[in-house]
Amino acid sequence: MTARGLFVAGTDTGVGKTRVAVALIHALRAAGLRVAAMKPVSAGSAPGGVNEDVAALLQAANVPADMRDVNPYAFEPAIAPHLAAQQAGARIELGVIAEAYARLAARADVVVVEGAGGWRVPLNEREDMADLAQRLALPVVLVVGLRLGCLNHALLTAESIAGRQVPWAGWVGNHIDPAMAQAAANLDALRARLPQPCLGVQAFMADPGCSTDAPSWLALPKELAS
């Protein structure tokens, strides 16, 4: 696959992947690019409704696309994707996702793909989110949820990304715990130990909604900045 894109991964669930993915989309749009969004697997939505992460991505993107390509696998229970698929009598297939990605890439300059859960969350009986990132071969933007334990989670995830030989685009710190002790010192440790670059650090927001503007705190990966 030759289209430009990014794979937004997280050190865990609930670390702000959607907020960062939406911020990236707005920054790319501000650079004059046609941007498609993709959430290959979503788990958690009202019956017949659209997952809120998917809705936020669709609102941010400026390339119209079929929902079946944007979100090929959508499950109602907010549980691990492979368990949600089992409950629905389905199996998540990486080939189906790759074909949907190719259709989006044919319509856009850039595709921003948001993973589900953490980097190694299972997708079926033998494959996980890291396998999907490897299959799509997109540079990874790692979202680090800044809270107690983030150093271990971030370093282990970065080590696994390197082991998969997946391209590295950078990382983003997201303040999700306003009471985190030694937050600045933890950020210094991350900057010293994680592969560069740090694309930005997002301040804590009591309302986790996504901004509609290109964020001043975020730098685009060098591959997409020009």
DRENNU-281724 format. One record per residue: x, y, z of N, C-alpha, C in turn; residue in three letters. Coordinates in steps of 0.05 Angstrom, whole numbers, padded with zeros to 5 digits, always signed. Each point is the difference from the previous one (the first is absolute). Example, Ala and Ser with C-alpha at 12.3 -4.5 7.8 and 13.67 -1.06 7.14 Angstrom:
<atoms>
+00264-00114+00156-00018+00024+00000+00018+00024+00000ALA -00007+00021-00014+00016+00024+00001-00015+00022+00014SER 
</atoms>
This chain:
<atoms>
+00017-00024+00000-00017+00024+00000+00018+00025+00000MET -00005+00018-00019+00017+00023-00003-00012+00026+00010THR -00026+00000+00006-00013+00025+00009+00012+00009+00027ALA +00000+00026+00004+00010+00010+00025-00022-00003+00021ARG +00009-00005+00024-00019-00003+00022+00014-00002+00026GLY -00016-00003+00021+00010-00003+00027-00017-00020+00015LEU +00013-00015+00018-00015-00019+00017+00003+00010+00028PHE -00023+00008+00012+00000+00011+00027-00005-00023+00020VAL +00021-00006+00015-00001-00022+00020+00001+00012+00028ALA -00007-00016+00019+00000+00009+00028+00015-00019+00018GLY +00010+00011+00022+00013-00017+00020-00021-00016+00016THR -00025+00008-00002-00022-00013+00014-00026+00010-00011ASP -00022-00010+00010-00026+00011-00008-00005+00025+00017THR -00015+00019-00011-00007+00024+00015+00022+00020+00003GLY +00020-00001-00018+00022+00019+00002-00002+00024-00018VAL -00021+00001-00016-00005+00024-00017+00007-00004-00029GLY -00001-00024-00010+00007-00005-00029-00018+00016-00018LYS -00026+00001+00006-00018+00014-00018+00006+00030+00000THR +00004+00012+00023+00007+00028+00001+00025+00006-00016ARG +00020-00017+00001+00024+00005-00015-00004-00005-00029VAL -00016-00021-00007-00006-00005-00029-00015+00023-00012ALA -00019+00011+00014-00015+00023-00010+00018+00024-00003VAL +00017+00004+00020+00019+00023-00002+00018-00003-00024ALA +00010-00024-00005+00016-00005-00024-00015+00006-00026LEU -00025-00009+00000-00016+00005-00024-00003+00030-00006ILE -00006+00016+00021-00003+00028-00004+00027+00014-00007HIS +00022-00010+00011+00026+00011-00008+00006-00006-00029ALA -00006-00024-00009+00004-00008-00028-00018+00016-00019LEU -00025+00003+00009-00018+00017-00017+00010+00028-00002ARG +00011+00011+00022+00010+00027-00001+00024+00003-00019ALA +00014-00023-00005+00022-00001-00019-00010-00003-00029ALA -00026-00001-00003-00012-00001-00027-00004-00028-00011GLY +00000-00020+00017-00002-00028-00009-00029-00011+00003LEU -00006-00018-00018-00025-00015+00002+00004-00024+00019ARG -00014+00000+00022+00005-00019+00021-00024-00018+00005VAL +00005-00026-00002-00021-00020+00007+00007-00011+00028ALA -00021-00009+00014+00004-00011+00026-00010-00029+00000ALA +00012-00016+00018-00007-00028+00002+00002-00010+00028MET -00020-00014+00010+00001-00014+00025-00007-00029-00007LYS +00020-00016-00005-00006-00027-00011-00018-00017+00017PRO +00003+00003+00027-00016-00015+00019-00010+00018+00022VAL -00026+00000+00005-00011+00015+00022-00017-00018+00017SER +00002+00004+00026-00016-00015+00019-00012+00019+00020ALA -00027+00002+00000-00013+00018+00018-00018+00020-00015GLY -00025-00006-00003-00019+00018-00012-00028-00008+00006SER -00019+00018-00001-00028-00006+00004-00010-00017-00023ALA -00020-00017+00004-00010-00017-00021-00008+00017-00025PRO +00012-00007-00022-00006+00015-00025+00014+00027-00002GLY +00015+00007+00020+00014+00026+00000+00028-00002-00009GLY +00013+00023-00001+00028+00002-00009+00018+00004+00024VAL +00021-00015+00002+00019+00004+00022+00009+00029+00001ASN +00003+00011+00024+00007+00028+00003+00027+00007-00011GLU +00019-00018+00002+00027+00005-00012-00003+00002-00031ASP -00015-00018-00011-00004+00000-00029-00014+00026-00009VAL -00020+00008+00015-00014+00025-00006+00019+00024+00001ALA +00018+00001+00019+00019+00022+00002+00019+00000-00023ALA +00009-00023-00008+00018-00002-00023-00014+00009-00026LEU -00025-00009-00004-00015+00007-00024-00004+00030-00001LEU -00006+00012+00023-00005+00029+00000+00025+00016-00007GLN +00024-00011+00008+00025+00014-00005+00009-00003-00029ALA -00004-00023-00012+00011-00006-00027-00014+00017-00021ALA +00014+00005-00022-00012+00015-00022-00002-00016-00026ASN +00002-00026+00003-00004-00018-00023-00024-00018+00006VAL -00022+00003-00015-00023-00017+00004+00007-00029-00005PRO -00011-00018+00016+00007-00028-00003-00023-00018+00010ALA -00001-00024-00010-00019-00019+00009+00006-00009+00028ASP -00021-00001+00017+00004-00008+00028+00012-00027+00002MET -00005-00018-00019+00011-00027+00001+00030+00000-00005ARG +00010+00021-00012+00029+00003-00003+00012+00014+00025ASP -00014+00020+00009+00010+00015+00024+00001-00017+00024VAL -00020-00017+00004-00003-00016+00024-00010-00028-00008ASN +00018-00017-00011-00008-00026-00010-00012-00018+00021PRO +00009+00002+00024-00010-00017+00022-00010+00017+00023TYR -00026+00000+00004-00012+00016+00021-00017-00019+00019ALA +00006+00001+00025-00013-00017+00019-00012+00017+00023PHE -00023-00008+00010-00014+00015+00021+00014-00001+00027GLU +00008-00024+00010+00011-00001+00027+00027+00014+00002PRO +00004+00015+00021+00026+00014+00004+00020-00019+00014ALA +00008-00020-00015+00018-00020+00011+00022-00005-00021ILE +00020-00017+00007+00022-00006-00018-00011-00008-00027ALA +00012+00010-00022-00011-00006-00027-00004-00029-00006PRO +00019-00017+00007-00004-00029-00008-00023-00012+00016HIS -00004+00009+00024-00023-00010+00016-00026+00010-00012LEU -00001+00025-00007-00024+00011-00013-00006-00014-00026ALA +00020-00006-00015-00004-00015-00025-00011-00028+00005ALA +00011-00013+00020-00009-00027+00007-00030+00001+00007GLN -00007+00020+00017-00028+00002+00008-00019+00005-00024GLN +00010+00014-00020-00016+00005-00024+00002-00022-00021ALA +00015-00021+00006+00003-00021-00020+00016+00007-00024GLY +00019+00019+00004+00017+00010-00022+00029-00005+00006ALA +00017+00004-00020+00029-00001+00004+00012+00024-00014ARG +00018+00014+00014+00013+00023-00012+00022-00009-00018ILE -00002+00008-00026+00019-00009-00020+00018+00024-00009GLU +00026-00003+00002+00018+00022-00008-00002+00006-00029LEU -00005-00020-00017-00003+00004-00028-00024+00018-00007GLY -00022-00003+00014-00023+00017-00004+00007+00029+00006VAL +00014+00004+00022+00008+00027+00008+00020+00012-00020ILE +00019-00016-00009+00019+00010-00020-00013+00009-00025ALA -00021-00015-00009-00014+00008-00025-00015+00026+00004GLU -00013+00003+00024-00014+00025+00006+00019+00023+00001ALA +00024-00004+00012+00020+00021+00000+00008+00008-00028TYR +00004-00019-00017+00009+00005-00028-00021+00017-00014ALA -00025-00005+00005-00021+00016-00013+00000+00029+00010ARG +00005+00003+00026+00002+00027+00011+00025+00015-00011LEU +00022-00014-00001+00025+00011-00010-00002+00010-00028ALA -00017-00014-00016-00004+00008-00028-00015+00027-00003ALA -00014+00008+00021-00016+00024-00001+00013+00024+00014ARG +00022-00005+00015+00011+00021+00018+00030+00003-00004ALA +00010+00023+00010+00029+00004+00000+00012-00015+00024ASP -00015-00001+00022+00010-00012+00025-00023-00014+00013VAL +00005-00023+00012-00020-00014+00016+00011-00002+00029VAL -00016+00010+00019+00006-00003+00028-00015-00023+00011VAL +00014-00021+00009-00012-00024+00010+00003-00001+00030VAL -00022-00002+00014+00001-00002+00030-00004-00029+00009GLU +00018-00010+00015-00003-00027+00011-00021-00001+00022GLY -00004-00024+00010-00019-00004+00023+00015-00010+00024ALA -00005+00011+00023+00014-00009+00024+00030+00005-00001GLY +00015-00017+00012+00029+00003+00000+00013-00014-00024GLY +00026+00002-00002+00016-00010-00023-00003-00029-00005TRP -00003-00016+00021-00001-00029-00003-00028-00012+00006ARG -00021+00016-00001-00026-00011+00005-00007-00021-00021VAL -00010-00023+00008-00006-00021-00020-00023+00007-00019PRO +00002-00009-00025-00021+00004-00020-00014-00026-00007LEU +00015-00022+00001-00012-00026-00004+00017-00020+00016ASN -00003-00026-00006+00013-00020+00017+00031+00001-00002GLU +00011+00013-00020+00029+00000-00002+00012+00027-00008ARG -00016+00019-00008+00010+00026-00010-00009+00022+00018GLU +00016+00022+00001-00007+00022+00018+00004+00027-00015ASP -00003+00022+00014+00001+00026-00012+00028+00005-00012MET +00021-00010+00012+00027+00003-00011+00002-00014-00027ALA -00013-00023-00003+00000-00013-00026-00013+00017-00021ASP -00022+00014+00008-00014+00017-00020+00018+00023-00008LEU +00014+00013+00019+00018+00022-00007+00022-00010-00018ALA +00010-00024+00005+00020-00011-00017-00011-00006-00028GLN -00024-00009-00002-00013-00006-00026-00003+00025-00016ARG -00009+00022+00012-00004+00025-00014+00026+00015-00006LEU +00020-00006+00016+00027+00012-00004+00000+00030+00001ALA -00016+00011+00018-00001+00029+00004+00017+00009+00023LEU +00012+00023-00001+00015+00011+00023-00018+00003+00024PRO +00010-00008+00024-00016+00000+00024+00004+00026+00015VAL -00022+00012+00009+00000+00021+00020-00010-00012+00026VAL +00018-00001+00020-00007-00013+00025-00011+00021+00019LEU -00024-00004+00010-00012+00017+00020+00005-00011+00028VAL +00014+00016+00016+00007-00008+00027-00018+00014+00020VAL -00017-00015+00014-00017+00012+00020+00017+00006+00025GLY +00002+00026+00006+00018+00009+00022-00014-00004+00027LEU +00007-00022+00013-00009-00007+00026+00020-00019+00013ARG -00004-00006+00025+00019-00019+00013+00001-00026-00015LEU +00024-00009-00006+00004-00025-00016+00006+00005-00029GLY -00002+00025-00009+00003+00006-00028+00028-00006-00011CYS +00021+00002+00017+00027-00005-00010+00003-00029-00008LEU -00008-00018+00017+00001-00029-00007-00016-00006-00025ASN -00025+00009+00000-00018-00006-00023+00012+00011-00026HIS +00010+00025+00001+00010+00012-00024+00025-00013-00011ALA +00019-00007+00018+00025-00012-00008-00004-00028-00011LEU -00018-00016+00013-00006-00026-00010-00013+00001-00027LEU -00018+00019-00004-00014+00002-00025+00020+00008-00022THR +00017+00020+00006+00020+00009-00020+00018-00023-00008ALA +00008-00017+00020+00017-00023-00005-00014-00019-00019GLU -00026-00005+00004-00015-00018-00017-00003+00011-00028SER -00005+00026-00002-00002+00013-00027+00026-00004-00015ILE +00022+00004+00013+00026-00004-00013+00004-00029-00008ALA -00009-00019+00017+00003-00028-00006-00016-00008-00024GLY -00022+00013-00005-00017-00006-00023+00011+00013-00025ARG +00021+00017+00003+00011+00014-00023-00021+00017-00015GLN -00017+00012+00016-00020+00019-00010+00012+00028+00000VAL -00005+00016-00020+00011+00027+00000-00010+00016+00024PRO +00018+00017+00010-00006+00017+00024-00003+00029-00009TRP -00024+00012+00005-00004+00028-00007+00005+00018+00023ALA -00004-00009+00025+00004+00017+00023-00020-00008+00022GLY +00000+00016+00021-00018-00006+00022-00012+00026+00011TRP -00023-00003+00013-00014+00022+00011-00006-00006+00029VAL +00005+00019+00018-00008-00003+00028-00027+00012+00005GLY -00017-00013+00014-00027+00010+00005-00005-00001+00030ASN -00003+00024+00012-00006+00001+00029-00028-00009+00006HIS -00003-00024+00011-00026-00011+00006-00005-00001+00030ILE +00020+00006+00016-00003+00001+00029+00011+00027+00010ASP -00018+00019+00007+00009+00026+00008+00015+00000+00026PRO -00003-00022+00016+00014-00001+00026+00025-00017-00001ALA +00010-00006-00024+00024-00017-00003+00023+00014+00014MET +00014-00015+00017+00023+00010+00014+00024+00000-00019ALA +00016+00021+00001+00025+00002-00015-00005-00002-00030GLN -00021+00012-00010-00007-00002-00028+00022+00010-00018ALA +00012+00022+00006+00022+00011-00016+00024-00018-00001ALA +00007-00012+00023+00023-00018+00001-00006-00025-00016ALA -00025-00010+00001-00007-00023-00016+00003+00006-00030ASN -00009+00024-00008+00003+00008-00028+00029+00001-00008LEU +00017+00010+00017+00029+00001-00005+00011-00028-00004ASP -00010-00019+00016+00009-00028-00002-00009-00012-00027ALA -00024+00006-00008-00010-00010-00025+00016+00012-00024LEU +00006+00026+00002+00015+00012-00022+00028-00011-00002ARG +00011-00008+00023+00027-00011+00000+00001-00029-00010ALA -00022-00014+00003+00001-00029-00005-00015-00009-00024ARG -00021+00014-00008-00016-00008-00024+00014+00009-00025LEU -00004-00014-00022+00011+00010-00025-00012+00027-00006PRO +00015+00018-00012-00010+00026-00007-00014-00001-00027GLN -00017+00018-00007-00005+00025+00014-00024-00002+00018PRO -00001+00018+00020-00025+00005+00014-00016+00021-00016CYS -00023-00008-00009-00016+00018-00018-00016+00020+00016LEU -00002-00003+00026-00014+00019+00016-00010-00012+00026GLY -00008+00017+00018-00012-00008+00026-00026+00015+00003VAL -00021-00015+00004-00027+00012+00002-00007+00004+00030GLN -00009+00023+00006-00007+00007+00028-00025-00015+00008ALA -00004-00003+00026-00024-00014+00010-00025+00017-00008PHE -00021-00015-00008-00025+00013-00006-00022-00015+00015MET -00015+00015+00017-00021-00013+00016-00021-00011-00019ALA -00006+00014-00022-00018-00009-00020+00016-00013-00022ASP -00001-00026-00003+00017-00014-00020-00008+00003-00029PRO -00018+00019-00006-00008+00004-00027+00023+00008-00018GLY -00004-00003-00026+00022+00005-00019-00003+00028-00012CYS +00022+00015-00001+00000+00027-00012-00004-00002-00030SER -00011+00022-00011-00004+00000-00029+00021+00017-00014THR +00020+00009+00014+00021+00017-00011+00027-00016-00002ASP +00017+00010-00017+00027-00011-00001+00014+00008+00026ALA +00009-00019+00016+00011+00006+00027+00028+00013-00002PRO +00004+00019+00018+00026+00014+00000+00022-00018+00014SER -00009-00019+00016+00019-00017+00015+00011-00023-00015TRP -00011-00005-00024+00007-00024-00016+00017+00006-00024LEU +00021-00014-00004+00017+00001-00024-00006-00024-00017ALA -00002+00004-00026-00004-00023-00018+00026-00016-00003LEU -00002-00026-00003+00025-00016-00006+00013+00012-00025PRO +00027-00002-00001+00015+00013-00021-00008-00011-00028LYS -00009-00026+00000-00008-00012-00026-00024+00014-00012GLU -00016+00013+00017-00025+00012-00010-00001+00030+00004LEU +00022+00012+00009+00000+00028+00006+00003+00017-00025ALA +00008-00012-00022+00004+00016-00024-00018-00009-00022SER 
</atoms>
